[in-house]
Amino acid sequence: MAAKTPQVIGGVDTHRDLHVAAAIDPVGRLLGHRSFPATPAGYRALLAWLQGLGRLQRVGVEGTGTDGAGLLRHLRQARVTVVEVDRPDRRTRRSKGKSDPVDAEAAARAALAGTATGTPKGRDGRVEAIRALRVARRGAMKARTAAGNQLGCLVVSAPEPLRGTLRALSGKELVVAKAAPRLVALMGVGTDVAGQLLVTAGDNPDRLVNEAAFAHLCGVAPLPVNSGRTTGRHRLSRGGDRAANNALYTIVICRLRWDPRTRAYMQRRTKQGMSKLEVVRCLKRYVAREVHRILTAPQPPERLDEP
């Protein structure tokens, strides 16, 4: 009897308040479509409707990470195979127009044809908790920026004696300058760049046994790319801390604009046949050596009476 039960493939076009489901058979014939509310009761009714048409093989669902997240969890709890559908086929949209039933049918056909084979994210474990924390962090950073802007406006409108005292102060600048004054004093190193390099090196930069290790950590260690007649060429490592790599790039670009020695080096190496990108890679390696020397230099002990 189980072999005679018709097989069904489902497709769902998800929205915030309403889901539209469509069902087709294994040869692509439309069995019907129906709308259901985006609620737990609606999820149960949608699944019951699909299973009532036959033996449900799989369901293609759009928006499993947004509007379809609740439906995805319900279908997985019911042990239904779910495939993620990115978007309806453009040819179908051009020929049949844009509507929720058409999109649901297109999702079912994508699941049947195998063009949609992506496995949706679980969104029910530790990684989902981390994602929620990162969302909260982004919101907190935006709120921090807004608060900083408000404080800046208050300083601008403050009475003149207080305004003159506070106008030049920046909490971020004061903290970084205290932690690494020699690093901030380097050409092209601002508070953001210095902060990133400090974070990359950590509170114990002495763990970096030499400047080559720091270069590897920042992804600026040259790797040979010799092949055939091409010899003596190098590229930078693709690994390492990309944020630190970007910080070194910022220093190099700043020096190429304002530092005469760096600009002279660029002109000399360009005349030797090197491209601008290759020269920038060399400069990043030199800057990494300079930064490592400062980070690992002995620091004077902090005074106990310092705030």
C-alpha positions as CSV (number, residue, x, y, z in Angstrom):
1,M,0.0,0.0,0.0
2,A,2.9,2.4,0.7
3,A,4.2,1.9,-2.8
4,K,0.9,3.1,-4.2
5,T,0.8,6.3,-2.2
6,P,1.4,9.3,-4.5
7,Q,4.6,11.2,-3.8
8,V,4.4,15.0,-3.2
9,I,7.0,17.7,-3.4
10,G,6.2,21.0,-1.6
11,G,7.2,24.6,-2.1
12,V,6.6,27.5,0.2
13,D,6.8,31.3,-0.4
14,T,7.3,32.8,3.0
15,H,6.2,36.2,4.3
16,R,6.1,37.8,7.7
17,D,2.4,37.1,8.3
18,L,1.4,34.6,5.6
19,H,3.0,31.6,3.9
20,V,1.8,30.3,0.5
21,A,2.4,26.6,-0.2
22,A,2.2,24.7,-3.4
23,A,2.4,21.0,-4.1
24,I,3.4,19.1,-7.2
25,D,3.9,15.4,-8.0
26,P,7.1,13.7,-9.2
27,V,6.3,14.5,-12.9
28,G,5.7,18.2,-12.2
29,R,1.9,18.3,-12.2
30,L,0.5,21.0,-9.9
31,L,-1.6,19.4,-7.2
32,G,-2.7,22.7,-5.6
33,H,-1.7,25.7,-3.6
34,R,-3.0,27.2,-0.4
35,S,-2.2,30.0,2.1
36,F,-1.5,29.6,5.8
37,P,-0.9,32.1,8.6
38,A,2.7,32.3,9.8
39,T,1.9,30.9,13.3
40,P,2.5,27.6,15.0
41,A,-1.1,26.6,14.1
42,G,-0.5,27.6,10.5
43,Y,2.7,25.6,10.3
44,R,0.8,22.5,11.5
45,A,-2.0,23.1,9.0
46,L,0.5,23.6,6.2
47,L,2.3,20.3,6.9
48,A,-1.0,18.5,7.4
49,W,-2.2,19.8,4.0
50,L,1.0,18.6,2.2
51,Q,0.9,15.2,3.9
52,G,-2.7,14.8,3.1
53,L,-1.9,15.0,-0.7
54,G,0.4,12.0,-0.5
55,R,3.8,10.9,0.8
56,L,5.8,14.1,1.3
57,Q,9.4,13.8,-0.1
58,R,10.8,17.2,0.5
59,V,9.9,20.9,0.8
60,G,11.6,23.8,-0.9
61,V,11.4,26.9,1.3
62,E,12.3,30.5,0.6
63,G,13.7,32.7,3.3
64,T,14.7,30.1,5.8
65,G,16.9,32.6,7.6
66,T,14.2,35.3,7.9
67,D,10.4,34.9,7.5
68,G,10.6,31.1,7.0
69,A,12.7,30.4,10.2
70,G,9.7,29.4,12.2
71,L,8.4,27.1,9.5
72,L,11.9,25.6,9.1
73,R,12.1,24.6,12.7
74,H,8.6,23.1,12.6
75,L,9.4,21.0,9.5
76,R,12.6,19.8,11.0
77,Q,11.0,18.7,14.2
78,A,8.6,16.7,12.0
79,R,11.6,15.1,10.3
80,V,10.7,16.6,6.9
81,T,13.5,17.1,4.4
82,V,13.9,20.9,3.7
83,V,15.9,22.5,0.9
84,E,16.7,26.2,0.8
85,V,15.4,28.0,-2.3
86,D,17.2,31.3,-3.1
87,R,14.6,32.9,-5.4
88,P,12.1,31.9,-8.1
89,D,13.3,31.1,-11.6
90,R,13.5,34.3,-13.7
91,R,12.1,32.6,-16.8
92,T,9.0,31.6,-14.8
93,R,8.5,35.1,-13.5
94,R,8.8,36.5,-17.0
95,S,6.2,34.1,-18.5
96,K,3.8,33.8,-15.6
97,G,4.3,37.1,-13.7
98,K,5.0,37.7,-10.0
99,S,2.6,36.2,-7.4
100,D,2.9,34.2,-4.3
101,P,1.4,31.0,-5.7
102,V,3.8,31.2,-8.7
103,D,6.7,31.7,-6.4
104,A,5.6,28.8,-4.2
105,E,5.2,26.6,-7.2
106,A,8.6,27.6,-8.5
107,A,10.1,26.7,-5.1
108,A,8.5,23.2,-5.4
109,R,9.8,22.8,-8.9
110,A,13.3,23.8,-7.9
111,A,13.2,21.2,-5.1
112,L,12.0,18.6,-7.6
113,A,14.6,19.4,-10.3
114,G,17.4,19.5,-7.8
115,T,18.4,23.1,-8.7
116,A,17.8,23.9,-5.0
117,T,19.9,21.6,-2.9
118,G,21.2,23.9,-0.2
119,T,20.8,22.7,3.4
120,P,19.3,25.5,5.6
121,K,21.3,26.6,8.7
122,G,20.2,25.0,11.9
123,R,19.6,28.2,13.9
124,D,19.0,26.3,17.1
125,G,22.4,25.7,18.6
126,R,25.5,27.6,19.9
127,V,26.2,29.3,16.6
128,E,22.8,30.8,16.6
129,A,23.4,32.1,20.1
130,I,26.7,33.6,18.8
131,R,24.8,35.2,15.9
132,A,22.4,36.8,18.4
133,L,25.3,38.2,20.4
134,R,26.8,39.6,17.3
135,V,23.5,41.3,16.4
136,A,23.4,42.8,19.9
137,R,27.0,43.9,19.5
138,R,26.3,45.7,16.3
139,G,23.4,47.5,17.9
140,A,25.5,48.4,20.9
141,M,28.3,49.8,18.6
142,K,25.7,51.9,16.8
143,A,24.4,53.2,20.1
144,R,27.9,54.0,21.2
145,T,28.5,56.0,18.0
146,A,25.3,57.9,18.5
147,A,26.2,58.6,22.2
148,G,29.6,59.8,21.1
149,N,28.1,62.2,18.6
150,Q,25.8,63.5,21.2
151,L,28.6,64.1,23.6
152,G,30.5,65.9,20.9
153,C,27.6,68.2,20.3
154,L,27.4,68.9,24.0
155,V,31.1,69.8,24.1
156,V,30.7,72.2,21.2
157,S,27.8,74.0,22.9
158,A,29.5,74.1,26.4
159,P,30.7,77.3,28.0
160,E,34.1,78.5,26.7
161,P,36.4,77.5,29.6
162,L,35.0,73.9,29.7
163,R,34.8,73.8,25.9
164,G,38.4,74.7,25.5
165,T,39.5,72.0,28.0
166,L,37.4,69.2,26.5
167,R,37.5,69.9,22.8
168,A,40.9,68.4,22.2
169,L,40.3,65.3,24.4
170,S,39.4,61.8,23.1
171,G,39.1,58.9,25.4
172,K,40.2,56.5,22.6
173,E,43.3,58.6,21.9
174,L,44.2,58.8,25.6
175,V,44.0,55.1,26.2
176,V,46.0,54.1,23.1
177,A,48.6,56.7,23.7
178,K,49.1,55.5,27.2
179,A,49.4,51.8,26.2
180,A,51.8,52.4,23.2
181,P,53.0,55.9,22.9
182,R,55.9,55.0,20.6
183,L,53.5,53.1,18.3
184,V,51.2,56.1,18.0
185,A,54.1,58.3,17.3
186,L,55.0,56.4,14.1
187,M,54.2,58.0,10.7
188,G,50.8,56.8,9.5
189,V,49.7,55.2,12.8
190,G,46.5,56.6,14.2
191,T,44.5,55.4,17.2
192,D,42.4,52.9,15.2
193,V,45.5,51.4,13.5
194,A,47.4,51.3,16.7
195,G,44.5,49.7,18.5
196,Q,44.3,47.0,15.9
197,L,48.0,46.2,16.0
198,L,47.9,46.1,19.8
199,V,45.0,43.6,19.7
200,T,46.7,41.5,17.2
201,A,49.9,41.3,19.2
202,G,48.0,40.8,22.5
203,D,49.0,41.6,26.0
204,N,52.1,39.4,25.7
205,P,53.8,40.4,22.4
206,D,56.9,38.6,23.6
207,R,55.3,35.4,22.5
208,L,56.2,36.4,19.0
209,V,59.8,35.1,19.0
210,N,60.9,37.3,16.1
211,E,59.7,39.8,13.6
212,A,59.1,37.1,11.0
213,A,56.6,35.5,13.3
214,F,54.8,38.8,13.6
215,A,54.9,39.2,9.8
216,H,53.2,35.7,9.4
217,L,50.7,36.7,12.0
218,C,49.8,39.8,10.0
219,G,49.8,38.0,6.7
220,V,52.7,40.0,5.2
221,A,55.3,37.2,5.0
222,P,56.4,36.9,1.3
223,L,55.9,33.5,-0.4
224,P,57.8,32.5,-3.6
225,V,55.7,32.2,-6.8
226,N,58.4,31.0,-9.2
227,S,57.0,29.1,-12.2
228,G,58.6,28.4,-15.5
229,R,60.6,31.4,-16.7
230,T,59.2,33.5,-13.9
231,T,61.7,33.6,-11.0
232,G,62.5,35.8,-8.1
233,R,58.9,36.9,-7.6
234,H,56.9,36.7,-4.3
235,R,53.4,37.3,-3.0
236,L,52.1,37.8,0.5
237,S,50.5,35.0,2.5
238,R,46.8,34.8,2.3
239,G,46.6,33.8,6.0
240,G,47.1,35.7,9.1
241,D,45.0,38.4,10.8
242,R,43.4,40.3,7.9
243,A,42.5,43.2,10.2
244,A,46.2,43.6,11.1
245,N,47.1,43.3,7.4
246,N,44.7,46.1,6.6
247,A,46.2,48.2,9.4
248,L,49.7,47.8,7.9
249,Y,48.2,48.7,4.4
250,T,46.8,51.9,5.9
251,I,50.2,52.9,7.2
252,V,51.8,52.2,3.9
253,I,49.2,54.2,1.9
254,C,49.6,57.1,4.3
255,R,53.4,57.1,4.0
256,L,53.2,56.9,0.2
257,R,51.3,60.2,0.4
258,W,53.1,62.1,3.0
259,D,56.6,60.5,3.6
260,P,59.3,61.5,1.1
261,R,61.5,58.5,1.9
262,T,58.6,56.1,1.2
263,R,57.8,57.9,-2.1
264,A,61.4,57.7,-3.1
265,Y,61.5,54.0,-2.4
266,M,58.3,53.6,-4.6
267,Q,59.9,55.4,-7.5
268,R,63.2,53.5,-7.2
269,R,61.6,50.1,-7.1
270,T,59.1,51.0,-9.9
271,K,62.1,51.9,-12.2
272,Q,63.5,48.4,-11.4
273,G,60.4,46.8,-12.9
274,M,58.3,46.1,-9.9
275,S,54.6,46.9,-10.0
276,K,53.0,49.3,-7.4
277,L,51.3,46.3,-5.8
278,E,54.6,44.5,-5.3
279,V,56.2,47.6,-3.9
280,V,53.3,48.0,-1.4
281,R,53.8,44.4,-0.3
282,C,57.5,45.0,0.3
283,L,56.6,48.2,2.3
284,K,54.1,46.3,4.4
285,R,56.8,43.8,5.3
286,Y,59.1,46.6,6.4
287,V,56.4,48.3,8.4
288,A,55.7,45.0,10.2
289,R,59.4,44.8,11.2
290,E,59.2,48.3,12.5
291,V,56.0,47.7,14.5
292,H,57.3,44.5,15.9
293,R,60.4,46.2,17.2
294,I,58.2,48.8,19.1
295,L,55.7,46.3,20.4
296,T,58.4,44.0,21.9
297,A,60.6,46.8,23.3
298,P,60.8,46.9,27.1
299,Q,58.1,49.2,28.4
300,P,58.7,51.5,31.4
301,P,56.8,50.3,34.5
302,E,53.5,52.1,35.2
303,R,53.5,54.5,38.1
304,L,51.0,53.6,40.9
305,D,49.9,57.2,41.1
306,E,48.8,57.3,37.5
307,P,45.0,57.4,37.0
